[in-house]
Amino acid sequence: MARLKSFATTNPPVIELTPGQAPVTPERQKMTLAQLKDALETQRRDIFGYLESLGDADMGRKATIPLFKQFMGTDEIALPVYVGAMFDYHWNDHAGQLAKIRKAAGMPEAK
């Protein structure tokens, strides 16, 4: 949530994202699947609750995210674009990885 709140209409913060690197706390590493699912749902609810509290001007706030330049054509990204990328691209990428793992393990395709 702190990252979303750092987006600004002037002098946008620089947010460095490194593909393939996701810091995971020791607590998160120990979570069961059910605990992780609950934690992710709580995070999703908090993020969308925060976004729903914002007005149009707030939604125009941006951050400079160098990684986005290679596939978005710009590194100045508005808040809705960032959230959309995280939920669409990022989550779909995880789903694709899980599909590869299922296939490699000889499991049927998830529906």
Secondary structure, DSSP 8 states (H G I E B T S, - for coil): -HHHHT-BSSS--B----TT-----HHHHT--HHHHHHHHHHHHHHHHHHHHT--HHHHT-EEE-GGGHHHHS-SEEEHHHHHHHIIIIIHHHHHHHHHHHHHHTT-----
